[in-house]
């Protein structure tokens, strides 16, 4: 080692140093989201739901796609955030943003407590425990129907956002931008976390847990932290979900909620944040098209989901966005 | 007053020698059973500061188990592991790493989908205590990246820094194992067969890297290749069936009849 050391690895270092920078292509989903509002006013209800589910899927991506913790009970946090906001409004606390924030807190607490047990286990056991938590909360909400409203649900009202913009359950104007704003916020939080050293260490946990222990990572603690962050974002998504509708039923805790959001995420591609955008949009639009064309009885939709999932797993194991990876790599190699 | 100071000096001097002479890493009566299977039997072992200590033994002698007991990856059935004279039974694996007890793996245990630089980056971030940071992105911490680059250059992998582990030949992956260990700034380094699985033609790269390790690190190396062992080690411990058969300087071990019998016996088997 004489003289100045060779520096042929500048490419790799530069890539690491600029990985977090925003690229122009990242504007596309946001431009689309804004355009949809004006171009398809008749579909604002559906579009709002898509925005909220994207936020929900992003929160799931943090644990599934980054930390490698596969969960089949993520609706536990969605539902807890939703019920917090709804019950507060029902009890007279009608200011929506503080109710949503409290929804994040209760969901986060649930994540903190349940994570203490769940994250000690691995793989199938872990999967079963996440599912168990979701089912327990669902059954609890069903039993406590004098509080939760059970299957019939509760209708509630929120005051205007910031005292200026009242919710509009007919045309979904304010509602759409409310969901949009919190999707932007939630996405920025997730994106920041993912590109921070914390997020990189989650990828390390996903790639090789044994190695993470051996480089001195408190793996348990780190997984618990991301679990709480994901739970809080899911709680926010749940709160918005019910606030924009002015109604809640125990459906927010349903297993189908947990299962579908995982399917949507896998469909779009895990561990890339934008997979949530693609997966949720494709899934939801497909669902609606099928129901419009074929009707809901019998539910052909489930057949379509099944086929879509099989095709994805077989031909695009890295999700729909993953299909573009080889193209992008070739493009990058050609342009220095 | 003067007399008091004198005593104090004496005490300090005594402590000084004591610290110098005490092994950095020590085990006392270390045992591990998996049910009826005994994989570590009453192992007394001491690794001195700056040591070059080889642990050898036939397949299944319990060498990797011994490493796992030292690092905390496996809890012992009985006995104790001492780091700097203190029992570290209560410390989890990652806490032992923070205290300078570092290992490499016999079979590459890396982040296969990440680049070489990212592998080292993760390690450096952990050692520097920034890995839990939620906000400031990796890209605005150039000091961490620079340190990772320095380590990549130290094992001469700068040309491969941007390639993922998957894309590297096995021998070069082995170098990443060593670079990760170095990135943790170890005081005690446990090398579990560093050249295992590396084609003969490439093994000298690994062995050169091992030979070039800083002298102040206490190193325990597990190795099958006797040429490497006798070139590298100043002290050798022979493990057979989970127990220490012999321990001493290389020439003593080479002359030991029992050790010869174990290896000759294996040679015929």
Interface residues (C-beta under 8 A of the other chain):
Chain A: X5 X6 X7 X8 X9 X11 X12 X13 X15 X16 X17 X18 X19 X20 X21 X192 X193 X195 X196 X197 X198 X200 X201 X203 X204 X207 X208 X210 X211 X212 X213 X214 X215 X216 X217 X218 X219 X222 X225
Chain B: X71 X73 X92 X93 X94 X95 X97 X98 X102 X103 X105 X109 X110 X111 X112 X113 X114 X115 X116 X117 X118 X121 X122 X123 X125 X126 X127 X130 X131 X132 X133 X134 X135 X136 X137 X138 X139 X140 X141 X142 X144 X145 X146 X148 X149 X150 X152 X153 X157 X158 X159 X161 X162 X180 X183 X184
